[in-house]
């Protein structure tokens, strides 16, 4: 698909997010099991002579989050490989040029009204965002701005816990540290230009859900992950990310990441011994996600209750 195929003249509007399929929205409940051994939870994938310990991890953490690293260190000791998830990122200069060059397309349109307008005003006031900061933008962009303001004091670190895990692997002299292939999100990002009016309202609603849940929910989820409480780790309000996940092209990135990761783990199963993999928690546990795909391939999957 050409990069501009959804944004050029005559492009049709993107379906509203409510009509889309959120690939990370439905979890396999029998896999959502916590660990009581201290530190983040591990799942275990195995066949006759190979074991891959899979650490479910958040995509980012509030700066300063502490977690017990001892079980990870044991897993890395003697491991043949560390498998990391694909990187979905675009060069900042490209992203900046895109948004600066398309500002007018994200502006204007009818303002929200009724109960949604009241929620927007309460969120804006609570975060001390000036009315002028939001006034010119479409509702979905307003939601993104508010979600960003909510997270700003937490100093969310997109490099953690991945950077610490990589450092530990190098210290343990793991021979192969394999990052997933980089995935260019720009074609999907550009599809936001065709988001319809209903879609913008849904994105705003999702962002307001996140704002209303508050920063405490984000901290609680990070702390839950750090102690192996999987249900607590998944309790963070997804908010604006949920809206984006339902957009067709962005949803396809999530599916590709899950397929690429399950494939990398499956290939590692051909190498006798043990390895460690790191997978974003929802992609790990989703219906049709990484563990679901590995079970379908015939590998044995054990939850943190029995993975040890």
SVG drawing of the C-alpha trace seen along z (x, -y; Angstrom):
<svg xmlns="http://www.w3.org/2000/svg" viewBox="-26 -31 56 65">
<polyline fill="none" stroke="black" stroke-width="0.4" points="0.0,0.0 1.4,-3.4 2.1,-5.7 -0.3,-8.4 -3.1,-6.0 -5.4,-7.0 -4.6,-10.7 -4.5,-11.8 -7.4,-13.3 -10.5,-11.2 -9.5,-9.1 -12.3,-7.7 -12.7,-8.5 -11.3,-6.1 -14.0,-4.1 -14.6,-5.3 -12.5,-3.5 -15.7,-1.9 -16.1,0.0 -12.6,1.4 -11.1,4.4 -8.7,3.8 -6.2,6.6 -5.1,6.2 -8.6,5.6 -9.5,9.2 -7.2,11.2 -7.0,14.9 -8.1,15.1 -6.5,18.4 -3.1,16.9 -3.7,13.8 -2.1,15.3 0.1,13.5 3.3,14.6 3.9,14.8 7.7,15.4 8.7,11.7 9.5,9.5 7.8,9.4 5.9,12.4 7.3,14.9 5.6,17.3 7.4,20.4 7.3,21.8 8.9,25.2 9.3,28.3 11.5,31.3 14.9,29.7 14.3,25.9 12.8,23.4 12.1,19.8 11.2,17.7 8.9,14.9 8.8,11.7 5.6,9.7 6.6,6.0 5.0,2.6 5.9,0.4 7.2,-2.3 7.5,-3.0 7.2,-6.1 10.8,-7.2 12.2,-5.8 10.1,-2.6 12.0,0.1 11.6,3.8 13.2,6.9 15.7,8.1 16.9,11.3 14.7,13.8 15.5,12.1 19.2,12.4 18.7,16.1 16.9,16.6 19.7,14.7 22.5,16.7 23.4,19.3 20.7,18.1 21.6,18.6 19.6,15.5 17.5,12.5 14.6,11.9 13.2,8.4 10.0,7.2 9.8,5.3 10.4,1.6 7.5,-0.5 9.0,-3.9 9.6,-6.7 12.4,-9.2 11.4,-12.2 12.3,-14.6 9.9,-12.8 7.1,-12.8 7.7,-16.5 7.6,-17.4 4.4,-15.5 2.5,-17.1 3.8,-20.6 2.9,-20.2 -0.6,-19.0 -1.7,-21.2 -4.7,-22.7 -6.1,-19.2 -6.2,-18.5 -7.9,-21.8 -11.5,-23.0 -14.7,-21.1 -17.8,-21.3 -17.0,-21.5 -18.2,-18.8 -21.3,-19.4 -23.5,-18.0 -22.0,-15.6 -18.8,-15.2 -18.2,-18.9 -18.6,-19.0 -16.2,-16.1 -13.7,-17.9 -13.9,-21.1 -13.4,-19.3 -10.4,-17.5 -8.9,-20.7 -9.4,-22.6 -8.1,-19.7 -4.9,-19.5 -4.6,-23.3 -4.5,-23.4 -5.4,-26.8 -8.5,-26.9 -6.5,-28.4 -4.3,-25.3 -7.2,-23.2 -9.5,-25.6 -8.2,-25.2 -7.9,-21.4 -10.3,-18.6 -11.6,-16.5 -9.2,-13.6 -6.2,-15.9 -7.6,-17.6 -7.7,-14.2 -4.1,-13.4 -3.0,-16.8 -4.8,-16.1 -3.4,-12.5 0.1,-13.9 -0.5,-16.5 -1.7,-13.7 1.5,-11.7 4.0,-14.6 4.6,-14.6 5.2,-10.9 8.1,-11.3 7.2,-8.1 10.4,-6.5 9.9,-4.6 13.3,-3.0 12.4,-1.2 12.3,1.6 13.8,2.6 17.1,0.7 17.7,2.3 17.0,5.8 19.5,5.3 22.1,4.1 21.6,7.1 21.8,9.5 25.2,8.0 26.4,8.3 25.4,12.0 27.2,12.3 24.2,13.6 25.6,14.2 22.7,13.1 20.6,10.1 18.1,9.9 15.9,6.9 12.8,7.3 12.8,5.8 11.9,2.1 8.4,1.3 7.7,-2.0 4.4,-3.4 4.3,-6.4 1.7,-5.0 -0.6,-4.2 0.1,-7.6 -0.8,-9.3 -4.2,-7.5 -5.2,-9.7 -5.7,-12.5 -8.8,-10.7 -10.3,-10.0 -14.0,-10.9 -15.9,-13.2 -17.3,-10.2 -13.8,-8.8 -12.5,-12.0 -15.3,-12.0 -14.5,-8.4 -10.8,-9.2 -11.6,-12.1 -13.9,-9.9 -11.1,-7.3 -8.6,-10.0 -11.0,-11.4 -11.4,-7.9 -7.6,-7.9 -7.5,-11.4 -10.4,-10.7 -8.8,-7.5 -5.8,-9.7 -2.1,-9.3 -2.5,-7.0 -3.9,-4.3 -0.7,-4.5 1.5,-4.2 -0.5,-1.4 -0.2,0.5 3.6,0.0 3.9,1.2 1.7,4.2 3.9,5.2 7.0,4.8 5.7,7.2 4.2,9.8 0.6,8.8 -0.5,9.2 -4.1,8.2 -3.0,5.0 -0.5,4.3 -3.3,4.6 -5.6,2.3 -4.1,-0.9 -6.7,-2.8 -5.6,-2.5 -7.3,-5.7 -6.1,-7.3 -4.0,-4.2 -7.3,-2.2 -8.7,-4.6 -5.6,-4.3 -5.5,-0.5 -8.8,-0.2 -7.8,-2.2 -7.3,0.4 -3.7,-0.5 -2.5,-1.0 -4.2,2.3 -2.3,4.0 1.0,2.9 0.0,4.5 -0.9,7.8 2.4,7.7 4.4,7.2 2.6,10.1 3.2,12.4 6.9,11.3 7.5,12.0 5.8,15.4 7.8,16.3 11.1,15.3 10.3,17.4 9.3,20.3 12.6,20.2 14.5,20.1 12.7,23.4 14.9,25.1 18.0,24.3 18.4,26.6 18.9,24.8 17.2,21.8 16.5,18.3 14.6,15.2 12.1,13.2 10.5,9.8 7.0,9.1 4.6,6.2 2.1,7.5 -1.1,7.1 0.5,8.4 1.6,11.4 -1.8,12.2 -4.2,11.1 -6.6,13.5 -4.6,14.3 -1.5,12.8 2.0,14.2 1.2,17.0 -2.0,17.9 0.0,18.3 2.7,20.3 0.1,22.7 -1.4,23.1 2.1,24.1 2.1,27.0 4.5,25.6 3.8,26.0 2.9,22.7 3.0,22.4 1.7,19.5 3.6,17.7 1.8,20.0 3.7,23.0 6.6,21.5 8.7,21.1"/>
</svg>
